Amino acid sequence: MAKSKRLKKWFMLQVWRLQQVAQIITLLLLAINLSLQLFGFIKWRGDALKNPYFTVPLIFLILFAIIWAAAIYWDLRLKMWRDQMAVLVERNPYAKEKMTSKELMLYGLLYIPMMEKLAQNDPRMKDQVETLRRWMAKEASEDPIMKVDLDELFRHIGKGDRGQLDFPDKPSE
């Protein structure tokens, strides 16, 4: 694999790792920061509120409850996650034109043999089989990681190798 692709993949892995914790940490830092800021505005209001060891956590819990209530409203009433999922599918090439190594295995080991059997009686099915084979060959030849992934899958199931998949290494034009 080219060095630039490895670097890009490594970088995207680091971004993904940061994203896993960034939202929660950001909300916690926001609530802590606001708690400390608001304490300066309310500490003069009474003897009970002068103690920062009591007031700052109290403000934090109130802010946390407000954020949590907004999250529940966002989820249950606005249902924004539905649109978010639609956008994630639209922007994901593996949801449309790309195939994963697992899909190549399924098509190559299961669907193509069944379609070939059906093609014996249906000439249109022969064209469909060839179209699927070309698509699979294109996917396997465009992505150098795909061959490695296919080899790993065959090692995982403990049977055969990528040669069992009946499609050429390069797509025919």
C-alpha positions in Angstrom: 0.0 0.0 0.0 1.3 3.5 -0.8 2.8 5.4 2.0 0.3 8.3 1.5 -2.6 5.9 1.9 -1.1 4.3 5.0 -0.6 7.8 6.5 -4.1 8.8 5.6 -5.5 5.6 7.2 -3.5 6.1 10.3 -4.6 9.7 10.6 -8.3 8.8 10.2 -7.9 6.1 12.8 -6.6 8.7 15.3 -9.5 11.1 14.4 -11.9 8.2 15.0 -10.4 7.5 18.4 -10.6 11.1 19.4 -14.2 11.3 18.2 -15.2 8.4 20.5 -14.6 10.4 23.6 -14.7 14.0 22.4 -18.4 14.6 22.7 -18.6 13.4 26.3 -15.5 15.2 27.4 -16.6 18.4 25.7 -19.9 18.3 27.5 -18.2 17.7 30.8 -15.7 20.5 30.3 -18.5 22.8 29.3 -20.5 22.0 32.4 -17.5 22.4 34.7 -16.5 25.7 33.0 -20.0 27.1 33.3 -20.3 25.9 36.9 -17.1 27.8 37.8 -18.1 30.9 35.9 -21.6 31.0 37.3 -20.3 30.5 40.9 -18.6 33.9 40.6 -22.0 35.5 39.8 -24.0 33.8 42.6 -21.6 33.5 45.6 -22.6 36.8 47.0 -26.4 35.9 47.1 -26.4 34.1 50.4 -24.4 32.2 53.1 -25.3 28.8 51.7 -24.0 29.7 48.2 -20.6 31.1 49.4 -19.1 27.7 49.8 -17.6 26.6 46.4 -17.4 23.0 47.5 -21.2 22.9 47.7 -22.2 25.4 45.1 -20.0 24.4 42.1 -21.1 20.8 42.2 -24.7 21.9 42.6 -24.5 24.2 39.5 -22.8 21.3 37.7 -25.6 18.9 38.5 -28.2 21.5 37.4 -26.4 22.1 34.1 -26.0 18.4 33.6 -29.7 17.9 34.1 -30.5 20.6 31.6 -28.1 19.1 29.0 -29.6 15.6 29.7 -33.2 16.9 29.3 -32.2 18.6 26.0 -30.7 15.3 24.8 -33.9 13.4 25.7 -36.0 16.0 23.9 -33.7 15.8 20.9 -34.1 12.1 20.8 -37.7 11.4 21.6 -39.5 14.5 20.3 -37.3 15.9 17.5 -36.0 12.4 16.4 -33.0 14.1 14.8 -31.1 10.7 14.8 -33.3 9.5 11.9 -32.1 12.2 9.6 -28.5 11.7 10.8 -28.7 8.0 9.9 -30.0 8.9 6.4 -27.1 11.3 5.8 -24.6 8.7 7.1 -25.9 6.1 4.6 -26.0 8.7 1.8 -22.4 9.7 2.4 -21.0 6.2 2.9 -19.7 4.7 -0.4 -20.1 1.2 1.1 -23.8 1.7 1.3 -24.0 2.4 -2.4 -21.4 1.4 -4.9 -18.5 -0.1 -2.9 -18.4 -3.7 -1.6 -16.8 -5.0 1.5 -14.6 -8.1 1.6 -17.4 -10.0 3.3 -19.8 -9.1 0.5 -17.3 -10.3 -2.1 -17.1 -13.6 -0.2 -20.9 -14.0 -0.1 -21.4 -13.1 -3.7 -18.4 -15.2 -4.9 -19.1 -18.3 -2.8 -22.9 -18.3 -2.6 -24.7 -16.0 -5.1 -22.6 -16.5 -8.3 -22.8 -20.3 -8.1 -26.6 -20.2 -7.6 -27.0 -17.6 -10.4 -24.9 -19.7 -12.7 -27.1 -22.7 -12.0 -30.2 -20.5 -12.9 -28.4 -19.2 -16.0 -28.4 -22.6 -17.6 -32.1 -22.0 -18.3 -32.2 -18.2 -18.5 -29.9 -16.4 -21.0 -30.5 -13.0 -19.3 -29.2 -14.5 -16.0 -25.8 -15.1 -17.8 -25.5 -11.4 -18.4 -26.3 -10.7 -14.7 -23.7 -13.1 -13.6 -21.1 -11.4 -15.8 -22.1 -8.0 -14.6 -21.7 -9.1 -11.0 -18.3 -10.7 -11.7 -17.1 -7.5 -13.4 -18.2 -5.4 -10.4 -16.5 -7.8 -8.0 -13.3 -7.8 -10.0 -13.4 -4.0 -10.1 -13.8 -3.8 -6.3 -11.0 -6.3 -5.7 -8.6 -4.7 -8.1 -9.1 -1.1 -7.1 -8.5 -1.6 -3.4 -5.2 -3.2 -2.5 -6.4 -3.8 1.1 -9.3 -5.9 -0.3 -7.1 -8.8 -1.3 -5.5 -8.8 2.2 -9.0 -8.7 3.8 -10.2 -11.6 1.6 -7.1 -13.7 2.6 -7.8 -12.9 6.2 -11.4 -14.0 5.9 -10.4 -17.3 4.3 -7.9 -17.9 7.0 -10.6 -17.1 9.6 -13.0 -19.7 8.2 -10.1 -22.1 7.7 -11.0 -23.2 4.3 -9.5 -22.5 0.9 -8.2 -19.2 -0.4 -9.2 -16.3 -2.5 -8.9 -18.4 -5.6 -12.2 -20.0 -4.8 -13.9 -16.7 -5.7 -14.7 -17.0 -9.3 -13.9 -13.6 -10.7 -10.8 -12.3 -12.5 -8.1 -10.2 -10.7 -8.7 -7.4 -13.1 -12.1 -6.3 -14.6 -12.6 -6.7 -18.3 -13.5 -3.5 -20.1 
